[in-house]
Amino acid sequence: MGMDRARIGVIGGSGLYAIEGLSRQREVQIETPFGRPSDALVMGELDGVPVAFLPRHGRGHRIAPAEVPSRANIYALKSLGVEWILSVSAVGSLREDFAPLDLVIPDQLFDRTKMRPSTFFEDGIVAHVAMAEPFCPHLSGMLWESMSGLGDIRAHRGGTYICIEGPQFSTKAESRVYRQWGCDIIGMTALPEAKLAREAEMCYATIACITDYDVWHESEDPVTVEMVIQNLTRNVANAKRIIRDVVGRLPADRSHVSCSCASALKDTIMTDRALLTPEQRSRYALLAEKYL
């Protein structure tokens, strides 16, 4: 692969602003048709495998959940050749048996965001991608194998991640309702990331790091930033170990993989191609050229 190419992208959430052990590091500034990403992308090699790393909230944690430029982030990773995205996300637990410091590989999403652009396709071009399985089952399975192999981590496979707008934490009433809806964990960042990754035909999965019991849990103290940061530090160390293991095992070729992420955009663009302007074709070339 060229100097600034990587098949694997890592999006770090709260607490994960850099990856140790990344050799031959260099920063890449990328402009996209959807603005600038959260920060410079850090390119490097993890045990010899090219990886692109992006801190979702920017270094110094200066970007609020609703302000994360997810379209620019996903587009920038795509432009580097990324096919696999490993996302790390801090979450609260909505279940007694999902305890703080546990890790979860969620398999479902429930969208409670309000103000975030959640598609690349707009202004005269319409696409409807399938989101029944919002996380890549193949990549999620590989994350689970890595977790199980590490032995000293309490982990859960599957679960519904409800994504709220934030930046405030939930009220007790909201938290109780989300539990009744059957949601298992609560966070602020998996959407629209997962939707955009699907539109960009990338395999996307999340390591959700539980930091607290949200606010529904009467016997626990209500969630505070201090509590979140304390638990995050321990969680992130484990997430880094899992990422390192998975990066070394991801196949070079997705054509033999069981998921359909690599062709997610096929047959989804409804717009009459004759109506597309040269500007639109140029804007969407990276994402959809073969379908236009």
N, C-alpha and C positions, 0 to 999 in steps of 0.2 A: 504493500500500500504506500501511497505517496506520503510526504512528510505531514500533511494536514488532512489525513484521511483516517477514519476509525469506524469499525462496524459496531462498536459498543459504546453507548452513552450512559453516563450516570448523572442523574439529577439529584442533588443533595438537598434535603429539607433542613428544618431548624436543627442547628447543632452540627451539621455536616457541610463544612465550607471548603474542605480540602481532603484529598486522599493521600495518606502516607504511602511510601513505597512506589510512587509513580516516578519512573525514571525518564530521562530525556524530556523533561517538562518544558513546555513553551506555551505562551498565551496567544490566542487567536481572536482578533476583533472581527465580528461579522455584522454586516448591515443586511437586513432582510426587507422584503416588500411590506412586512408587518412591523417595522421598527427594529429597535435594538434589543438583543437578549438581556437577561438580568445582569449579566456581567461578561467579562472576557471568558471565552471557553479555554479550559486548560487541557492541552493535548499531552499525552505521554504514553508510557508503556507500563502495564502491570504484569510482571513476570513475562515480559516479552510480547504481550498482546496490546495493540494500540487501543487506547481508550480516550474518549472525550468527556471531560467533567464540567458540569455547570452547577453553581450554587443557585438554587431557585430564588432565594431572597436577596441575592447579591452578597458579596463579602461585607461583613459588618452588620448583616441582617437589617437592611434598610428598605426593603420592599414588602409592603403589606400583602396578605393573601389575595385580595381582590385586585391588586395592582401588578401582580406577577405577569410579565408579558409572555404568556404561554405560547401564543402563536409564533412570536419571534424565536422563543426558545426551541420549540419543536422544529421549526423551519431551519434554524441554524444547525441543529444536530443533523437533520436530513441532508443539508448541503455538504456536510463533512463525510457523508456516506454511511451514517449510523443506521443500523437495521434493528438493533436491540436496545431498549431503554430500561435500565434498572432505576427505579425511583425509590427514594427513601423519604418517609413521611412520619411526622410525629402525630399521634392520635390519642384520644381519650377512649376509655372502655365503657361500653354500655351494658356489660355483662359481668356478673360476679366472678365467673370462672376465667375471664380474660383479665389477668392482674397486671398492675403496673410492672414494667420491666419485661413483660412477655412480648414476643414478636408475633405478628399475624401476616399471613399471605392472603389478603382478601380476594374473593372471586366475584363480588358484586358491588355496584355503586348505586347510590340514591342521591339525586342532585337537588340540593336546596340552595344553590347559588343564585344570585339575582342580577348581577351587573357585569358579567364577564363575557366577552366575545368567545363563543364556543365552537365556531366553525371557520375554516379558511374560505369557504365558498359563499360569496356574497356579491352584491352589486352586479347582478346580471348573470350569475352562474349558480346553479342549484345542484347540490349532491346530497343524497340520503344514505349514509353508511349504516350498517347494522351495528348495534351496540348491545345485543342480547347478552353476550359474554364480554364485558368491558375490559377485562384483563386477559392478556395472552395466556391460554392454558398451558402451552408448552413451556414458556419462560417461568410462569408461576410454579410449574412442576419442578423445574430445575432449581429454583430458589428453595423449594421445600426439601428437596434431596440434600442440598447443602446444609440447611438448618438441622435436619435430622442427623446428618453426619457429624455435626459439631458436638452433639451430646449434652453439653452443659447449658443449653439455651431452652427456656420454656417457650414453645412455639405452637401456633394453631394454624391449620390449613383451612382456608375458606372463611367466609364471613362477609357481611354487607357493611361497606364503608359509606356512611352518610357524610356528604360534603356540604358544609354550611358556608355562608358568605363571610362571617367574621367581620372585623378582627376581634369582636367581643366573643367571650365564651357564652354558652347557652344559658337560658333561664332554666330553673328546675322544671317548669311546666313543659318546655320544649324537650328537655332531656327525657322526661317520663314518656312523652308521646313518641319520641324516636325509639324508645325501648319497646313500646307497644306495637310499633310498626315492624318490629323484627330486625332492627338495625343492631349491629354488633360493636362497631367502632365509629368514632366521630372525628373528622378532621376538616381542614380548610383548603387543601391544595391538590387533591387528586383530579379535580375537575377545574377547568376543561382539558387538563393535560391528557387524560386518557382518550377523550373524544378526538382531540387533534392528532394524537399519535396514530389512532386508527385511520383517520383521513389521510395521513401521510404514509400509510401502509407499513408502520413500524410495530414490532412486537414490544408491548409495554406491560410491565408488572411492577408491583409495589411491595416493598418491605415496610409494613406499618409498625412503628415502635410505640408501644403503649407507655404513656408517661403518667397517667392519672385515671381516676374513676369518674371523669366529668363532674357533674354536680348532683346527679340523682342519688348517689350513695350516701345515705344518712350517717353512717358510722365513720366515714372518712372526712378529712378536712376538705372544704371546697378547693377546687383547682386554683393554683397560683402560678405565676411565671417562674418563681423560685423553685417550686416543686418540679415543674416541667423540665427546667434546665438541669437540675440534679439528676433526674432519671434519664434524661436524654443523653447525657455524657456516657453513661454506662451502656445504654441502648445502641448508640452510634458505633461504639467500639465493636459490638457484635455484628452490626450491619456491615461494617467494613470487612470483617472476616468472611462473611457470606458472599459479598460482592467479589472478593478476591478469588474465592473458590469457584464461583459460577463463571467468571470471566475466562478462566482457564479451560472451561468445559463447553463453552458455546460453539456450535458447529459453524464452520466457515461458510456453508451453503444452506440457505433456508429452503431450498426446493424439496428437501427430504423431510421437512418438519411437519408435524401433524396439524398445525394451526393454519388459518386462512388469512392471517394478518397481511401477508405480502401481496395479496390481491384484493384487499378490502374495498378498494375504490372501483373495482370492475363492475360495470353495469349500474353504477349509482348516480351518474351525472345525467340529470333529466334534460338539461338545456340543449336546444337545437344548436349543433356545432356551427351552423351557417351564421348564427347570430353573434358569435364571439368575435370581439375586436382583436387586432394584433396585440394591443396592450394587455388584454385579458389573457391571451395565449402566453404572452411573455411572463406575466405575473404567476401563472399556474404551471409553467413548464416543468419546474422541479418536481411538483407534486403529482401532476396528472398528464404530462405530455403524451404518454402512450395511449391515453383514452380520448385525447382531443384531436 
